[in-house]
Amino acid sequence: MSGDIVARIEALVPFPNRGHKRPDLTSRTLRFTVLHDYLIAYAPEERPLWVVAVTHGRRSPRVMAAILRGRE
């Protein structure tokens, strides 16, 4: 599974705006992509691409929002 996550992140590098925004989780300019049961949060404007969090998609949205706030 970790190899799949790394491959997804590597695929985002040339097209960082490919992911979607989640205003329900953060007001920051982060983008999100889903891989299987995981949600990957990243900063598309950072070079190199900055992955903020990789969490299981079944986490509560409130927990995910708290994790993202802690990484500002």
Phi and psi restraints in degrees (value plus and minus 20) as a CYANA .aco file:
   2 SER   PHI     -82.6   -42.6
   2 SER   PSI     -52.6   -12.6
   3 GLY   PHI     -85.0   -45.0
   3 GLY   PSI     -56.5   -16.5
   4 ASP   PHI     -85.9   -45.9
   4 ASP   PSI     -59.4   -19.4
   5 ILE   PHI     -85.3   -45.3
   5 ILE   PSI     -65.2   -25.2
   6 VAL   PHI     -81.9   -41.9
   6 VAL   PSI     -62.4   -22.4
   7 ALA   PHI     -82.8   -42.8
   7 ALA   PSI     -59.6   -19.6
   8 ARG   PHI     -84.7   -44.7
   8 ARG   PSI     -63.1   -23.1
   9 ILE   PHI     -83.6   -43.6
   9 ILE   PSI     -63.4   -23.4
  10 GLU   PHI     -81.2   -41.2
  10 GLU   PSI     -54.9   -14.9
  11 ALA   PHI     -90.0   -50.0
  11 ALA   PSI     -43.2    -3.2
  12 LEU   PHI     -97.7   -57.7
  12 LEU   PSI     -44.6    -4.6
  13 VAL   PHI     -73.6   -33.6
  13 VAL   PSI     -70.5   -30.5
  14 PRO   PHI     -94.2   -54.2
  14 PRO   PSI     -38.2     1.8
  15 PHE   PHI    -153.6  -113.6
  15 PHE   PSI      46.4    86.4
  16 PRO   PHI     -86.8   -46.8
  16 PRO   PSI     -41.5    -1.5
  17 ASN   PHI    -108.0   -68.0
  17 ASN   PSI     -10.4    29.6
  18 ARG   PHI     -87.0   -47.0
  18 ARG   PSI     -51.6   -11.6
  19 GLY   PHI     -90.2   -50.2
  19 GLY   PSI     159.1   199.1
  20 HIS   PHI    -131.3   -91.3
  20 HIS   PSI     138.6   178.6
  21 LYS   PHI    -106.0   -66.0
  21 LYS   PSI     134.7   174.7
  22 ARG   PHI    -152.7  -112.7
  22 ARG   PSI      57.0    97.0
  23 PRO   PHI     -82.5   -42.5
  23 PRO   PSI     -36.5     3.5
  24 ASP   PHI     -93.7   -53.7
  24 ASP   PSI     -37.0     3.0
  25 LEU   PHI    -126.8   -86.8
  25 LEU   PSI     -53.7   -13.7
  26 THR   PHI    -179.3  -139.3
  26 THR   PSI     129.5   169.5
  27 SER   PHI    -112.7   -72.7
  27 SER   PSI     -25.2    14.8
  28 ARG   PHI     -88.1   -48.1
  28 ARG   PSI     147.5   187.5
  29 THR   PHI    -102.5   -62.5
  29 THR   PSI       6.9    46.9
  30 LEU   PHI     -89.9   -49.9
  30 LEU   PSI     134.8   174.8
  31 ARG   PHI    -139.3   -99.3
  31 ARG   PSI     141.0   181.0
  32 PHE   PHI    -154.8  -114.8
  32 PHE   PSI     127.9   167.9
  33 THR   PHI    -159.8  -119.8
  33 THR   PSI     131.8   171.8
  34 VAL   PHI    -131.2   -91.2
  34 VAL   PSI     116.9   156.9
  35 LEU   PHI    -155.4  -115.4
  35 LEU   PSI      94.1   134.1
  36 HIS   PHI      33.2    73.2
  36 HIS   PSI    -136.7   -96.7
  37 ASP   PHI    -120.2   -80.2
  37 ASP   PSI      -5.0    35.0
  38 TYR   PHI    -134.5   -94.5
  38 TYR   PSI     124.8   164.8
  39 LEU   PHI    -131.0   -91.0
  39 LEU   PSI     104.1   144.1
  40 ILE   PHI    -128.1   -88.1
  40 ILE   PSI     102.2   142.2
  41 ALA   PHI    -126.1   -86.1
  41 ALA   PSI     113.6   153.6
  42 TYR   PHI    -168.8  -128.8
  42 TYR   PSI     139.5   179.5
  43 ALA   PHI    -118.9   -78.9
  43 ALA   PSI      86.7   126.7
  44 PRO   PHI     -89.3   -49.3
  44 PRO   PSI     -42.0    -2.0
  45 GLU   PHI    -106.5   -66.5
  45 GLU   PSI     -30.5     9.5
  46 GLU   PHI     -99.5   -59.5
  46 GLU   PSI     122.7   162.7
  47 ARG   PHI    -147.1  -107.1
  47 ARG   PSI      99.0   139.0
  48 PRO   PHI     -87.2   -47.2
  48 PRO   PSI     143.0   183.0
  49 LEU   PHI     -72.5   -32.5
  49 LEU   PSI     110.2   150.2
  50 TRP   PHI    -123.5   -83.5
  50 TRP   PSI      93.9   133.9
  51 VAL   PHI    -106.8   -66.8
  51 VAL   PSI      99.1   139.1
  52 VAL   PHI    -105.4   -65.4
  52 VAL   PSI     -60.9   -20.9
  53 ALA   PHI    -180.9  -140.9
  53 ALA   PSI     129.6   169.6
  54 VAL   PHI    -148.5  -108.5
  54 VAL   PSI      93.5   133.5
  55 THR   PHI    -150.4  -110.4
  55 THR   PSI     138.9   178.9
  56 HIS   PHI     -89.0   -49.0
  56 HIS   PSI     115.6   155.6
  57 GLY   PHI     -86.0   -46.0
  57 GLY   PSI     -34.7     5.3
  58 ARG   PHI    -106.6   -66.6
  58 ARG   PSI     -21.0    19.0
  59 ARG   PHI     -82.7   -42.7
  59 ARG   PSI     130.7   170.7
  60 SER   PHI     -81.8   -41.8
  60 SER   PSI     117.6   157.6
  61 PRO   PHI     -77.1   -37.1
  61 PRO   PSI     -51.8   -11.8
  62 ARG   PHI     -86.1   -46.1
  62 ARG   PSI     -58.5   -18.5
  63 VAL   PHI     -86.4   -46.4
  63 VAL   PSI     -63.5   -23.5
  64 MET   PHI     -81.6   -41.6
  64 MET   PSI     -62.6   -22.6
  65 ALA   PHI     -81.7   -41.7
  65 ALA   PSI     -59.5   -19.5
  66 ALA   PHI     -86.0   -46.0
  66 ALA   PSI     -59.8   -19.8
  67 ILE   PHI     -81.8   -41.8
  67 ILE   PSI     -64.6   -24.6
  68 LEU   PHI     -86.3   -46.3
  68 LEU   PSI     -57.9   -17.9
  69 ARG   PHI     -83.5   -43.5
  69 ARG   PSI     -56.2   -16.2
  70 GLY   PHI     -90.3   -50.3
  70 GLY   PSI     -32.2     7.8
  71 ARG   PHI    -129.2   -89.2
  71 ARG   PSI      -1.3    38.7
